[in-house]
């Protein structure tokens, strides 16, 4: 009996280390190129309709939307505003498949005659929207586009000053667009636009919006001023605000670091946020999962080039600039696009890299039919990558 007990104890000691061994670190795999969709100097963003990619952007002082198949072949191309200069800067798709685009236009002047000597709007090919946004574009523009019939309707609202729209969201209650100068603009599904809601001044910029079933919304971005009684803590703070259906500011949460400039660039319906932290010359990507009460559940910071995009409750995409200890084989020599996957507890479960010639990350889009789309740019073109 004693001998049997000794064997059991020895067996337990022998097998315990194997049972509690640390899980293997994920090995970074390569993203798969789906297609090239645009020149960098014309691209603003993309959505999908079935297995068709809809790219929207700006060429000279005209905005457009075009449809591409998965080989990159153009199926159709539509000028969004034939009467006036305009830019399209955000888009989303409603439950019926209608594409809603938002941007800016001018109600005071018509488009000038084209000139053969017009030079490129964005010679450095880095920030096309910022380069063409001007004080003349002082009206909000909303377009509805049926991707099947290409029928297009435009709705406008004159503003007291120009607003650069950064994001748009839609649900059965209507449409919400957010942007510079702490601006929130709501519209119903018939295109009737309400007067803008101003939260702060030009020191506040909204980058993303999530609509809730009760009509309220969560808006994220950055602010260099006091909002809702919450004072500035860093140089610029990342902010999360909740606004009621009636436009009342309900909650303000500031994400700050001493002597740092922070922002939240993206937010998902599950409140997975991606943003940037700049402290002196040090630049990091912040990825944080928040609860419905805006309490952080888990968070990471990674050395990066800054911009960080999130999708679902699972994915973050950024230009990584350093080793990540949770990955088995990741130590880039220069900034390189990296997609990370997380589980519900924030454990990194997978990593996927973009080719080194892709110099920037431009977005992350979750398509019902195409899956996760990682949008990047090289020196000249915009490409879409998928998981292997």
C-alpha positions as CSV (number, residue, x, y, z in Angstrom):
1,X,0.0,0.0,0.0
2,X,2.8,2.4,0.9
3,X,4.6,1.5,-2.3
4,X,1.4,2.3,-4.3
5,X,1.0,5.6,-2.5
6,X,4.6,6.5,-3.3
7,X,4.1,5.8,-7.0
8,X,1.0,8.0,-7.1
9,X,2.8,10.9,-5.4
10,X,5.8,10.5,-7.8
11,X,3.5,10.3,-10.8
12,X,1.7,13.5,-9.7
13,X,5.0,15.3,-9.3
14,X,6.2,14.1,-12.7
15,X,3.1,15.2,-14.6
16,X,2.2,18.5,-12.8
17,X,4.8,20.7,-14.7
18,X,3.4,19.5,-18.0
19,X,-0.2,20.4,-17.0
20,X,0.8,23.9,-15.9
21,X,3.3,24.6,-18.7
22,X,3.0,28.1,-20.2
23,X,1.1,28.1,-23.6
24,X,3.1,28.5,-26.7
25,X,3.6,32.0,-28.0
26,X,1.7,32.6,-31.2
27,X,3.9,32.7,-34.4
28,X,3.3,35.7,-36.6
29,X,1.9,34.8,-40.0
30,X,1.7,36.8,-43.2
31,X,-1.4,38.6,-44.3
32,X,-2.7,37.7,-47.8
33,X,-3.1,40.3,-50.5
34,X,-6.7,40.6,-51.7
35,X,-6.4,43.4,-54.2
36,X,-5.1,46.9,-54.8
37,X,-8.0,49.4,-54.7
38,X,-6.7,53.0,-55.2
39,X,-4.0,55.5,-55.6
40,X,-3.0,56.9,-52.2
41,X,-3.7,60.5,-53.1
42,X,-7.4,59.8,-54.0
43,X,-8.3,57.3,-51.2
44,X,-10.5,58.3,-48.2
45,X,-11.9,54.9,-47.1
46,X,-13.9,51.8,-48.1
47,X,-16.9,49.7,-47.2
48,X,-18.3,46.6,-48.8
49,X,-21.5,45.5,-50.5
50,X,-21.6,41.7,-50.6
51,X,-18.3,40.7,-52.2
52,X,-18.0,44.1,-53.9
53,X,-15.6,46.7,-52.5
54,X,-16.9,50.3,-52.5
55,X,-14.0,52.9,-52.4
56,X,-14.8,56.5,-51.7
57,X,-12.4,59.4,-52.0
58,X,-11.5,62.7,-53.6
59,X,-9.9,63.7,-56.9
60,X,-9.1,67.4,-57.3
61,X,-12.0,69.2,-55.7
62,X,-14.6,66.4,-56.5
63,X,-15.7,63.5,-54.3
64,X,-16.5,60.1,-55.8
65,X,-17.5,56.5,-55.0
66,X,-16.5,53.5,-57.1
67,X,-17.1,49.8,-57.0
68,X,-14.4,47.1,-57.5
69,X,-14.5,43.4,-57.8
70,X,-12.0,41.2,-55.9
71,X,-9.5,41.5,-58.8
72,X,-9.5,45.3,-58.5
73,X,-11.6,45.7,-61.7
74,X,-13.7,48.8,-61.6
75,X,-17.4,48.1,-62.0
76,X,-18.8,51.7,-61.7
77,X,-17.7,55.1,-60.6
78,X,-20.0,57.9,-59.5
79,X,-19.3,61.6,-58.9
80,X,-21.0,62.5,-55.6
81,X,-21.5,66.2,-56.1
82,X,-21.7,67.5,-59.6
83,X,-22.7,71.1,-58.7
84,X,-20.0,72.0,-56.1
85,X,-16.6,71.2,-54.8
86,X,-16.8,68.5,-52.1
87,X,-15.0,65.9,-50.1
88,X,-16.2,62.5,-48.9
89,X,-14.4,61.5,-45.7
90,X,-16.5,58.8,-43.9
91,X,-19.0,56.0,-44.9
92,X,-21.1,53.2,-43.4
93,X,-23.7,50.7,-44.6
94,X,-27.2,50.3,-43.1
95,X,-29.1,47.1,-42.6
96,X,-30.8,47.3,-46.0
97,X,-27.4,47.7,-47.8
98,X,-27.7,51.4,-48.5
99,X,-24.3,53.2,-48.3
100,X,-24.3,56.4,-46.3
101,X,-21.4,58.8,-47.0
102,X,-20.5,62.0,-45.2
103,X,-18.3,64.9,-45.8
104,X,-18.2,68.6,-46.7
105,X,-19.3,70.7,-49.6
106,X,-19.8,74.3,-50.6
107,X,-23.2,75.8,-51.1
108,X,-21.9,79.2,-52.1
109,X,-19.8,78.5,-55.2
110,X,-19.9,76.2,-58.2
111,X,-17.1,74.0,-59.4
112,X,-14.5,75.9,-61.5
113,X,-13.7,74.8,-65.0
114,X,-11.0,72.2,-65.0
115,X,-7.5,73.3,-65.8
116,X,-4.9,71.2,-67.6
117,X,-2.2,72.7,-65.4
118,X,-3.7,71.6,-62.0
119,X,-1.0,69.9,-60.0
120,X,-1.3,67.0,-57.6
121,X,-3.3,67.9,-54.5
122,X,-1.2,65.8,-52.2
123,X,2.4,65.6,-53.5
124,X,3.8,64.0,-50.4
125,X,1.0,61.4,-50.6
126,X,0.5,61.2,-46.8
127,X,-2.6,63.1,-45.7
128,X,-4.9,63.6,-48.7
129,X,-8.0,64.6,-46.9
130,X,-6.3,67.3,-44.7
131,X,-4.7,68.7,-47.8
132,X,-7.9,69.3,-49.7
133,X,-10.1,70.4,-46.8
134,X,-10.6,74.1,-46.9
135,X,-12.6,77.0,-45.5
136,X,-14.7,77.0,-48.6
137,X,-16.2,73.6,-47.7
138,X,-18.4,75.0,-45.0
139,X,-21.5,72.8,-45.4
140,X,-22.1,69.3,-44.1
141,X,-23.0,66.8,-46.9
142,X,-24.7,63.5,-46.5
143,X,-25.2,61.1,-49.4
144,X,-27.2,57.9,-49.7
145,X,-26.1,55.5,-52.4
146,X,-27.7,52.3,-53.6
147,X,-24.8,50.1,-54.7
148,X,-27.1,47.9,-56.9
149,X,-28.8,50.6,-58.9
150,X,-26.2,53.4,-58.2
151,X,-29.1,55.7,-57.4
152,X,-27.7,58.7,-55.4
153,X,-29.3,61.3,-53.1
154,X,-27.6,64.2,-51.5
155,X,-28.6,66.1,-48.3
156,X,-26.8,69.2,-47.0
157,X,-26.7,71.6,-44.1
158,X,-25.0,75.0,-44.0
159,X,-22.7,75.2,-41.0
160,X,-21.4,78.3,-39.3
161,X,-17.8,77.1,-39.8
162,X,-16.2,74.2,-41.6
163,X,-16.2,70.8,-39.9
164,X,-14.0,67.8,-41.1
165,X,-16.1,64.7,-40.7
166,X,-14.1,61.7,-39.4
167,X,-16.7,59.0,-38.8
168,X,-20.3,58.0,-39.4
169,X,-22.6,55.4,-37.9
170,X,-26.1,54.3,-38.7
171,X,-28.9,52.2,-37.1
172,X,-32.7,52.0,-37.3
173,X,-33.0,55.3,-35.4
174,X,-30.9,57.3,-37.9
175,X,-27.4,58.5,-38.8
176,X,-24.7,60.2,-36.7
177,X,-21.6,61.8,-38.0
178,X,-18.7,63.2,-35.9
179,X,-15.6,65.3,-36.5
180,X,-13.6,68.3,-35.8
181,X,-14.4,71.1,-33.3
182,X,-16.3,68.6,-31.1
183,X,-19.1,68.3,-33.6
184,X,-21.9,65.7,-33.7
185,X,-24.5,65.8,-36.5
186,X,-27.6,63.6,-36.5
187,X,-29.9,62.8,-39.4
188,X,-32.9,60.5,-39.9
189,X,-33.1,57.9,-42.6
190,X,-35.0,60.2,-44.9
191,X,-31.9,62.6,-45.0
192,X,-33.4,65.3,-42.7
193,X,-30.4,66.8,-40.9
194,X,-30.6,68.2,-37.4
195,X,-28.7,71.2,-36.1
196,X,-25.2,70.2,-35.0
197,X,-24.4,69.4,-31.4
198,X,-21.2,71.2,-30.2
199,X,-19.2,69.5,-27.4
200,X,-16.2,71.8,-26.8
201,X,-14.3,73.9,-29.3
202,X,-11.6,73.4,-32.0
203,X,-9.5,71.8,-29.2
204,X,-11.7,68.8,-29.3
205,X,-11.8,66.3,-32.2
206,X,-14.0,63.3,-32.5
207,X,-12.7,60.3,-34.4
208,X,-15.3,57.5,-34.0
209,X,-18.9,57.0,-32.9
210,X,-20.9,53.9,-31.6
211,X,-24.7,54.1,-31.5
212,X,-26.7,52.3,-28.7
213,X,-30.1,50.8,-28.8
214,X,-31.5,53.4,-26.4
215,X,-30.6,56.2,-28.8
216,X,-27.5,57.4,-26.9
217,X,-24.1,57.2,-28.4
218,X,-20.4,56.8,-27.4
219,X,-18.0,59.1,-29.1
220,X,-14.2,58.9,-28.8
221,X,-11.4,61.2,-29.9
222,X,-9.1,63.7,-28.2
223,X,-9.4,67.0,-26.3
224,X,-7.2,69.7,-25.0
225,X,-9.8,71.4,-22.9
226,X,-12.2,70.9,-20.0
227,X,-15.3,68.8,-20.9
228,X,-18.2,68.1,-18.7
229,X,-16.2,69.4,-15.7
230,X,-13.3,67.0,-16.3
231,X,-10.1,69.0,-16.7
232,X,-7.2,68.4,-19.0
233,X,-4.6,66.1,-17.4
234,X,-1.9,65.7,-20.1
235,X,-1.0,67.8,-23.1
236,X,-4.0,66.4,-25.0
237,X,-6.2,63.6,-23.5
238,X,-7.9,60.8,-25.2
239,X,-11.6,61.1,-24.5
240,X,-14.7,58.9,-24.3
241,X,-18.0,60.6,-24.0
242,X,-21.6,59.4,-23.8
243,X,-24.3,61.6,-25.3
244,X,-28.0,61.1,-24.9
245,X,-30.5,60.9,-27.7
246,X,-31.5,64.5,-27.0
247,X,-27.8,65.6,-27.2
248,X,-27.1,66.0,-23.5
249,X,-23.5,65.2,-22.4
250,X,-23.9,62.3,-19.9
251,X,-20.4,60.9,-19.3
252,X,-16.8,62.1,-19.9
253,X,-13.9,59.7,-19.4
254,X,-10.4,61.0,-20.0
255,X,-7.4,58.8,-20.8
256,X,-4.3,60.7,-20.0
257,X,-0.6,60.4,-19.3
258,X,1.7,63.1,-17.8
259,X,3.2,65.4,-20.5
260,X,1.7,63.1,-23.2
261,X,-0.7,63.7,-26.1
262,X,-3.3,60.9,-26.4
263,X,-6.2,60.2,-28.7
264,X,-8.7,57.4,-29.4
265,X,-8.9,56.8,-33.1
266,X,-11.3,53.9,-33.3
267,X,-14.0,52.2,-31.3
268,X,-16.1,49.1,-31.9
269,X,-19.6,48.2,-30.8
270,X,-18.0,46.1,-28.0
271,X,-15.9,49.1,-26.9
272,X,-12.5,47.9,-28.0
273,X,-10.6,51.1,-28.5
274,X,-7.5,51.9,-30.4
275,X,-5.4,55.0,-30.1
276,X,-2.1,56.8,-29.9
277,X,0.1,57.9,-27.0
278,X,2.9,60.4,-27.8
279,X,5.4,61.3,-25.0
280,X,8.3,63.4,-26.4
281,X,9.7,61.3,-29.2
282,X,8.2,58.0,-27.9
283,X,5.1,56.9,-29.8
284,X,2.9,54.0,-28.8
285,X,-0.3,52.3,-29.8
286,X,-2.9,51.9,-27.0
287,X,-5.4,49.1,-27.2
288,X,-8.0,48.9,-24.4
289,X,-11.2,46.9,-23.9
290,X,-13.8,48.9,-21.9
291,X,-16.9,47.7,-20.2
292,X,-20.3,49.3,-20.9
293,X,-19.6,51.6,-17.9
294,X,-16.3,52.7,-19.5
295,X,-14.1,50.8,-17.0
296,X,-11.0,49.3,-18.6
297,X,-11.1,45.5,-18.7
298,X,-7.6,45.1,-20.1
299,X,-5.1,47.3,-21.9
300,X,-1.8,47.2,-23.9
301,X,0.7,49.6,-25.2
302,X,3.0,48.8,-28.1
303,X,5.8,50.7,-29.7
304,X,4.4,51.9,-33.0
305,X,4.1,54.7,-35.6
306,X,0.9,55.8,-33.8
307,X,-2.4,55.1,-35.7
308,X,-4.3,52.2,-34.3
309,X,-7.5,50.6,-35.6
310,X,-9.8,48.0,-34.0
311,X,-12.5,45.7,-35.1
312,X,-15.1,43.6,-33.3
313,X,-13.9,42.7,-29.7
314,X,-10.9,40.8,-31.1
315,X,-8.6,42.7,-33.5
316,X,-6.2,45.7,-33.5
317,X,-4.1,46.9,-36.4
318,X,-1.1,49.2,-36.2
319,X,2.5,49.9,-37.5
320,X,4.6,48.0,-34.9
321,X,8.1,49.3,-34.2
322,X,9.4,46.9,-31.6
323,X,9.4,43.4,-30.3
324,X,6.3,42.1,-28.6
325,X,7.1,39.5,-25.9
326,X,3.7,37.7,-26.3
327,X,4.7,36.8,-29.8
328,X,7.2,34.1,-30.8
329,X,8.9,35.8,-33.7
330,X,8.3,39.5,-33.8
331,X,11.1,42.1,-33.7
332,X,10.7,44.3,-36.8
333,X,13.7,46.3,-37.9
334,X,11.4,49.2,-39.0
335,X,7.7,50.1,-38.7
336,X,5.6,47.2,-40.1
337,X,1.9,46.6,-40.2
338,X,0.8,44.1,-37.5
339,X,-2.7,42.7,-36.9
340,X,-3.2,41.2,-33.4
341,X,-6.0,39.0,-32.2
342,X,-7.1,38.9,-28.6
343,X,-9.4,36.6,-26.6
344,X,-12.0,37.7,-24.1
345,X,-9.4,38.2,-21.3
346,X,-7.1,40.2,-23.5
347,X,-4.6,37.4,-24.2
348,X,-2.9,37.7,-27.6
349,X,-3.9,34.7,-29.5
350,X,-2.5,35.4,-33.0
351,X,-0.5,37.9,-35.1
352,X,-0.4,38.7,-38.8
353,X,2.0,41.0,-40.6
354,X,1.7,43.1,-43.7
355,X,4.6,43.2,-46.2
356,X,7.4,45.6,-45.3
357,X,6.8,47.7,-48.4
358,X,3.4,48.7,-47.0
359,X,4.4,52.0,-45.3
360,X,1.2,52.8,-43.3
361,X,-2.0,51.3,-41.9
362,X,-5.2,53.1,-43.1
363,X,-8.0,51.1,-41.6
364,X,-9.6,47.8,-40.4
365,X,-13.0,46.8,-41.8
366,X,-15.1,43.7,-40.9
367,X,-17.1,42.5,-43.8
368,X,-19.9,40.0,-43.5
369,X,-19.0,38.4,-46.8
370,X,-15.2,39.0,-47.1
371,X,-14.2,38.8,-43.5
372,X,-11.6,41.0,-41.9
373,X,-10.0,43.6,-44.3
374,X,-6.7,45.2,-43.4
375,X,-6.1,48.4,-45.4
376,X,-2.6,49.6,-46.0
377,X,-0.7,51.9,-48.2
378,X,2.7,51.8,-50.0
379,X,4.3,54.9,-51.4
380,X,1.9,54.9,-54.3
381,X,-1.1,52.7,-53.8
382,X,-3.7,51.4,-51.3
383,X,-4.1,47.7,-50.8
384,X,-6.5,45.4,-49.0
385,X,-5.2,42.3,-47.1
386,X,-7.0,39.4,-45.5
387,X,-6.2,36.6,-43.1
388,X,-4.7,33.4,-44.5
